[in-house]
Amino acid sequence: MGSATVNKSPQEALAGPGGLPLLADEYLLEFCFSSAGRARAASFYPGAERAGERIVSYRAKSIMELLTAKMFMTEI
C-alpha cells in the first residue's frame, strides 16, 4: 500500500462506540529534577510546591493549565 492509509467513513466512525473521554476535575503533575537548584527555580511558578529536595508538584484544573505549567517549569 505504500504511503496510503486505511480510514473509516464518517458513518462508520459515528456508528461505533466512542465519543470524547470524560476529563478529570483536577490533575496532579510531579516533576523530579536532576538537581535541587532546578527544582527550587520551578517551585517559584504560581501554585507549585516543593515535595522533596528535587521534586515539585502542581495541581491543575485543566489540561491547558497543566501544559502551561510544564512549559514554564521545565523551560521547554
C-alpha positions as CSV (number, residue, x, y, z in Angstrom):
1,M,0.0,0.0,0.0
2,G,3.0,2.3,0.2
3,S,2.1,5.6,1.9
4,A,-1.6,5.1,1.7
5,T,-3.8,5.0,4.8
6,V,-6.9,3.0,5.6
7,N,-9.7,5.1,7.1
8,K,-13.2,4.7,8.4
9,S,-16.0,6.6,6.6
10,P,-17.7,9.2,8.8
11,Q,-20.8,7.0,9.0
12,E,-18.7,4.1,10.3
13,A,-16.9,6.3,12.9
14,L,-20.2,7.7,14.2
15,A,-21.9,4.3,14.4
16,G,-19.4,2.7,16.7
17,P,-18.9,3.2,20.4
18,G,-16.9,6.1,21.4
19,G,-17.1,9.8,21.9
20,L,-14.8,12.0,23.8
21,P,-13.4,10.7,27.1
22,L,-14.5,12.5,30.2
23,L,-11.8,14.7,31.7
24,A,-10.9,14.8,35.3
25,D,-11.8,17.8,37.5
26,E,-8.1,18.1,38.7
27,Y,-4.7,16.9,37.6
28,L,-1.6,16.4,39.7
29,L,1.7,16.9,38.0
30,E,5.0,16.0,39.7
31,F,8.5,16.7,38.3
32,C,11.6,15.1,39.5
33,F,14.5,17.3,38.6
34,S,18.1,16.3,38.2
35,S,19.3,19.0,40.7
36,A,17.8,20.7,43.7
37,G,18.6,24.1,42.1
38,R,16.3,23.4,39.1
39,A,13.6,22.2,41.5
40,R,13.9,25.4,43.5
41,A,13.6,27.5,40.4
42,A,10.5,25.6,39.2
43,S,8.9,26.0,42.7
44,F,8.5,29.7,42.1
45,Y,5.8,29.0,39.5
46,P,2.5,30.2,41.0
47,G,0.8,27.2,42.7
48,A,3.8,24.9,42.5
49,E,5.0,23.3,45.8
50,R,8.2,21.6,46.8
51,A,7.5,17.9,47.5
52,G,11.1,17.0,48.2
53,E,14.6,18.2,47.5
54,R,14.3,17.6,43.8
55,I,10.5,17.1,43.4
56,V,8.0,19.8,42.6
57,S,4.2,19.2,42.4
58,Y,1.5,21.2,40.8
59,R,-2.3,20.8,40.7
60,A,-4.1,22.0,37.6
61,K,-7.8,22.3,36.8
62,S,-7.4,21.8,33.0
63,I,-5.0,20.2,30.5
64,M,-4.1,23.7,29.1
65,E,-3.1,24.9,32.6
66,L,-1.1,21.7,33.2
67,L,0.8,22.2,29.8
68,T,1.5,25.9,30.5
69,A,3.0,25.0,33.9
70,K,5.1,22.3,32.3
71,M,6.4,24.7,29.7
72,F,7.5,27.3,32.3
73,M,8.8,24.9,34.9
74,T,10.9,22.8,32.5
75,E,11.8,25.7,30.3
76,I,10.6,24.0,27.2
